[in-house]
């Protein structure tokens, strides 16, 4: 168990001790578009570090505020309007929007989901065996602005198939989505791993269908910021994403503690109507796959937290051109290097990663 002295040593090992005087200065609160729509421990990869016992943000002059959104489309609109400072970047939605409107000047600066966390789920007895079988089917998605639509289009395009006969039906999350699957309102659902796990928790039996091979090799989550913010607040962005990187590593190494830390920071998100032990078991199930998707694959040549590559963004453009049926997308977007940057990554990773892992393994709230 960490003592007060151990915690002080931990701060020094993480390179945070020198930043403690910054607590007296004004803290830049950076607003994030939360497309999960609710603030729960699913966000612990970011929120764990907000707890004073970790304190991964404020000593460096930043903090995070969640702003709930109903869809990725709303998040892009909020970024454009300046209502939030950073938010998720889903290439299948972001790239066509940027091609259509060059004034939407966003740049992806941090890859928070380096592995692909999208899934296809069906009833156990469904005749659907592969992604190819989605063609012409009724596809369940969270909402009409959800990424499940563009993900389906992307996978079918990879297989040389069209989605023109697919019907996309908004079925929500959790119990409503489970009822839609159980009652055959949809033939399949395309969603994130965490959303599928929540459906299983309400009692709906699911079978997972493999996503397409090429798509499976691409990361599924980036964070973008307005380019103007990148130029004007570089120091704050480095501090922000370094806090996220530390929180992610901590949460992967000790998910149970990360869940408790989230509840401590956001008490309104504590479970209602059931015990915390029950809720913790449910969350461990929901995040069983996601916690690994937060981390880079062992065979990834670039192990830096948040790093992107030109090759994957070229692949994103190619897949999005196919799924959006716009063969001129690459031409309209111009230089693919403008879509992302690694200019913050070395500074973000300038901390003792093993010290965070060791802290997580020894931590007790």
N, C-alpha and C positions, 0 to 999 in steps of 0.2 A: 504493500500500500504506500502511495506517495505521501511523504510528510511535507510540512511547510518548507523545510530545508531542501528536500529533494526537488520540490517544485521550483524553488529559486535556482537550483543547479540546472534544472531542465530548461529554464528560460535562458540561462547563459549558454548552454549547449546549442540551443536553437538559434542563437544570435539575436535574441530578443532583448536581452538585458540592457543593451546600449540604447534601445528605443524607448525605455520606460519614461524618460522625461517628456516624451511627446504626448503623454496622457494629459498634460496640462494645456496642450494646444487645442485649437478647434479641430473637431473630427469631421471629416468629409463623409457624409452619409450618402452612399451610392445605392440608388434604387434599381432593383432587378425585376424584370417582367417574369412573373411566375406562372407559366402556362399549365402547371398542374392544377391550378385554380384553388387549391387549398394549401395551407402551410402545415405540413406534418413532417415527421422524421425522414420522409423520403428526401428531404433537403439537408439532411445532417452532413452530407459531404461539404456543405458550405456553412451551415449554422453551428456545428459543433464548436468551431473556433471562436464563436462569439461569446462563449461562456467565460467568465473571469478566470476560471482555473486553467484555461488554455490561453485565452487572450491573444489570438493570432492576428487581430485586426487593429484595435484601437491604439496600441503602442506605436504603430506606424501611421497613425493619423486617418484611418478610414473605418467605416462600419457599413453594414449591409441592411437594407430595408426591402422587404418583400412586398410587391404589388401584384395581387392576384389578377390573372388574365383568363379569358375563356378559350383562347386559341392562339396559335402562332401568328395568324393574320393580325389579331389585335395587338400582339406584342410588337410587330413591325410598325404598325401605326403609332403606337406609343413611343417607340424609339425615334421615329421621324418627328413627332411633335415635341420631343424633349421631356415627356412625362416620366420616362425612366432613363437610366444611364447605360444599362447593359441588359442583354436578353439573349435567348436561345437563337441560334442560326441553323435552320434546317434547309440545306441546299435546294431541295425540291420546291420549296416555297420562296426562299430568299433570291435565288438566281433569276427566275423569271420576273420577279418584282423589280430587281435592279436593272435588268435588261429593258424592261418597259419604261422605267422611270430613272434615268441616270442621276437625278437629284437625290435619290435614296442612297446616300453615300455612307454605307456601312462597311466595316471591315471586321473579319473574324480574327480574334486575337488569342483565343484560348480554347483548346479542345478538351471539354470536360468529360465526354464519353468516347474514349478512343476505340472501344469495341462496339460492334453493332448490337443494339439493345432492342431492336424491333422483332416482333414475333407474329406468326400466323397461328390462330387457334380455331379449332372446330370441335364439334361434338365427337365423342369417341367412335361412334358408328358411322361417321360421315364418309361419303365416297371420295372426298377430297384428300388426295395423298401427296400432292406436290403443289408448288406455287402456280404451275401451269394450269391446274384445275380451277383457279380463281376466275379465269376468263368467263365472262357471261354470268357470273354468280352475284348473289346479293351479299355485299360486303358490309359488315358492321364497323362503324367508326364512332369515336367519342362524340364528334359534332361535325357539322358540314365544313368547318374551318380546320379540322384536325389533319395531322400529318398522315394518318392511315390511308387517305385517298391518294396522295402523291406517292407514298411508299408502294401501294399496290400497282399504280401505273408504272413505277420504276422497275419493279420486278417483272411485270409482264412484258415491258419493253425489252428488258434484257433477254427474254426468251423469244423475242420476235413475235409477240402476241399483242393484240389490241384489247383495250378495256372498254371499247365503245358500247358493249352490251352489258357491262357491269352496272349494278345499281348500288349506290352508296347510301346506307341508311344510318342515321344518327341514333345510337342506342345508349349513349351515356357511359357511366362507369358502374362498377360494383354490381349491386343487386339488379338494377334495371338492365344492364348489359347481359348479366347472367340469364335473366328471364327471357330476353330476346333470343339468346342462343338456345336455351332449353325448349322454347316454344316454336323454334324453327322460323322465326321472323327473318333471320339472316342465315346464310350458309356458312359463313366464316367471319372472323373478326381479325383485322390487322391493326395492331396497337403496340405499345411499349410493353416490355416484360413485367414492369411493376403493375400496370393496369390489368394484365392477364392474371397475375397472381391474386389481385383483389377479387377478381371474378371467381377464382377457385375457392377463395376463403368464404364466399357466401353459399358454397355448396354445389356450384355448377362444375361438372366434370368436363375437363378439356383435354384435347390431344393437340400436341404441338406439331406443326408442319414445317419442315425446313425452309428457310428463306433461300433465295437464289444465290449461287456461289460467288458471283462477282460482287453483288451487293453486300454479301456477308463480310467481305474483306474491308469494307469502308466504315470508318467511324460514324457514329450516329448523333453526336452532339457537340456543337461548337458554341462559343459565346461571342457575340459581336457587339461592337460599340460604334457610335458615330465617329467618322474619321476626325472631325473637329475636336472631339473629346480626347482622342488619342494624341493629338498634337498639343493640346492645352493642359492635359492632366496626366501626363505619363507617369509621374512619381506615384500618384494616387492609384493608378491602374496596376502598377507593379505591386504595390502594397495589397491591393484588393485580391489579385490573383495569386499572390504568394500565400495569403490567408486561406484562399480556397484550396490551393495545392496542399497545404499542411492539414487542413480539415479533412480533405479527401483521404490522404495517407492515414491519418489517425482513425477515421471511420472505417476504412478497409481493415485495419489491424485490430480494432476493437469496436465492432458494430454495436454491441449492447451498451457500451459506455456512450457512444455517439448518440444513440437514441435517447438515453437519459439526459444528456447534455442539451439536446434539442428541446425536450420537455421543460427543462429548467429555464431555458432562455425564453421559450414561448409556452407559458403555463396554460394558455387557453387551448392549446393543441393536445393537452393531456386527454386520455381516454375518458369517455363518459359512459356510465352504465356497465362497465366491466373493470376488472382489476388491471393494474399496470403490467403485472406478469403476463396476463392473457394477451394484452395489447402488444407487449414486447415480443411474444412468440409469433403473433400475426405479422408484425413488422419484419422480424427476422425472415419469415417466409417470403414476404413481399420483396425484400431486398436481397434474397439469397443469390440471385443471378446478377442483379444490378451492382452489388458491391465489387464484383470482379470486373464489370464493364467500366467502372470508374478508373481502373488501372490499365496500363498498356499491356499488350500481349508480350509474353516472355521473348518471342522471336522478333519483336519490333526493333529495328536498328536504332531508333531514336527513343530513348527511355526518358527523356525530359518531360516533366509534367506540362501538359498544355500544348506541346509542339504539334505543328501541322506540316504537311509536305505539298510541294507543287504537284506531284504525281496524283495525290488523292483528290486535289481540287480539280485537276483536269478530268479525273474519273467522275467527279461530281457533276461537272459541266456536261460530259458525254451522256451520263445517265439521265440528267435532267432534260437535255435536248431530246432524248428519245421519249421520255415520259410525257413531256409537254408538247411533243410533236412539233418542235421548232428547230429545224436543222440549222438555222442561222444563229442559234443562241450564243455559241462561242464568239462569233463575229460581233454580235451586238454587245457582248460583255467586254470585249477587248482583252487586254493583257490579264491573264488569270492571276498574276502576282498581286494585282490590286485587291483581290477578294479576301486575302488573308495576310497576316504578317507574323513572323517569329521574333520581331525586334524586342519584345519584352521577355522572351522565354528564358534567356540566360539569367537575367536579373531575378525573375520569378523563382528560379531554381537555386538561387544562391543561399541555401540553408542546408543544415545537416539533416538529411532525409532519415538516416538510421536513428537519429535522436528522437524524431517524431514517432517512429515505430516503437522504440523502446519506451517512450513515455506512454504510448497507448496501451502497451501490454501490461504496464505496471499500474495504470490509472484506476482509481476508484473515486467515485463522486462523493 
